[in-house]
Amino acid sequence: MTTFKTKLRIRIHLKLFKNGELMVNTWRRKRTAIWSLLKANFFDKGHIKVHYLPGVFNDAEFFSKEEGRRILDSFLDTALIKSTEETEWD
């Protein structure tokens, strides 16, 4: 079992599509950078994947800016991150 004593280095992968075509495909570490991209772009569908540790992630598909922001907020919830840091992973 592996125990992580350092702070997680969370990575956020964002993809935005318009008319089935990929418009944005980027990785960021900061929530505000993702919010800015969601706010600035017009899209039909999006996908967010938050990586906490190698092999430990959450991902979801969304269809509006508000929904994308709610998903991001829930994936980056302080209690979730703390429990991920404290869990022993095989």
C-alpha positions as CSV (number, residue, x, y, z in Angstrom):
1,M,0.0,0.0,0.0
2,T,1.1,3.5,-0.8
3,T,0.7,6.5,1.5
4,F,1.1,10.0,0.3
5,K,2.5,12.5,2.8
6,T,2.7,15.5,0.4
7,K,0.0,17.7,-0.9
8,L,-1.7,16.4,-4.0
9,R,-0.8,18.0,-7.3
10,I,-4.2,18.0,-8.9
11,R,-4.4,18.2,-12.7
12,I,-7.6,19.2,-14.5
13,H,-8.2,18.1,-18.1
14,L,-10.8,20.1,-20.0
15,K,-12.2,19.3,-23.5
16,L,-14.9,21.5,-25.1
17,F,-16.7,20.6,-28.3
18,K,-18.9,22.6,-30.7
19,N,-20.9,20.8,-33.4
20,G,-18.9,17.6,-32.7
21,E,-15.6,19.3,-33.3
22,L,-12.9,19.6,-30.5
23,M,-12.4,23.3,-29.8
24,V,-10.4,23.2,-26.5
25,N,-8.2,20.5,-25.2
26,T,-6.1,21.6,-22.3
27,W,-4.6,20.7,-18.9
28,R,-4.5,23.1,-16.0
29,R,-3.7,23.0,-12.3
30,K,-5.9,26.0,-11.2
31,R,-9.7,26.0,-11.0
32,T,-9.8,29.7,-12.0
33,A,-8.1,28.9,-15.3
34,I,-10.7,26.3,-16.1
35,W,-13.5,28.7,-15.1
36,S,-12.1,31.3,-17.4
37,L,-12.1,28.9,-20.3
38,L,-15.6,27.8,-19.6
39,K,-16.8,31.4,-19.4
40,A,-15.0,32.5,-22.6
41,N,-16.0,29.7,-25.0
42,F,-19.2,28.7,-26.6
43,F,-19.7,25.0,-26.8
44,D,-22.3,22.2,-27.1
45,K,-20.6,19.6,-24.9
46,G,-17.7,19.5,-22.5
47,H,-15.7,16.9,-20.6
48,I,-13.8,17.4,-17.3
49,K,-11.4,14.9,-15.9
50,V,-9.7,15.7,-12.5
51,H,-6.6,13.6,-11.7
52,Y,-5.7,13.4,-8.0
53,L,-3.1,10.7,-8.1
54,P,-1.9,8.3,-10.9
55,G,-4.9,6.1,-11.6
56,V,-7.2,8.1,-9.2
57,F,-9.6,10.5,-11.0
58,N,-13.1,11.8,-11.5
59,D,-14.6,12.6,-14.8
60,A,-17.9,13.9,-16.2
61,E,-19.5,15.2,-19.3
62,F,-21.6,18.4,-19.3
63,F,-23.7,20.5,-21.6
64,S,-23.7,24.0,-20.1
65,K,-21.3,26.4,-18.4
66,E,-23.2,26.3,-15.1
67,E,-23.2,22.5,-15.1
68,G,-19.5,22.4,-15.9
69,R,-18.8,24.8,-13.0
70,R,-20.9,22.7,-10.6
71,I,-19.0,19.5,-11.6
72,L,-15.6,21.2,-11.2
73,D,-16.6,22.5,-7.7
74,S,-17.8,19.1,-6.6
75,F,-14.6,17.4,-7.9
76,L,-12.4,20.0,-6.2
77,D,-14.3,19.9,-2.9
78,T,-12.0,20.3,0.1
79,A,-13.4,17.3,2.0
80,L,-13.0,15.1,-1.1
81,I,-9.4,16.2,-1.6
82,K,-8.6,15.7,2.0
83,S,-10.0,12.2,2.0
84,T,-8.1,11.4,-1.2
85,E,-4.9,12.5,0.5
86,E,-5.5,10.4,3.6
87,T,-6.5,7.2,1.8
88,E,-4.0,4.4,1.4
89,W,-4.0,3.3,-2.3
90,D,-2.8,-0.1,-3.5
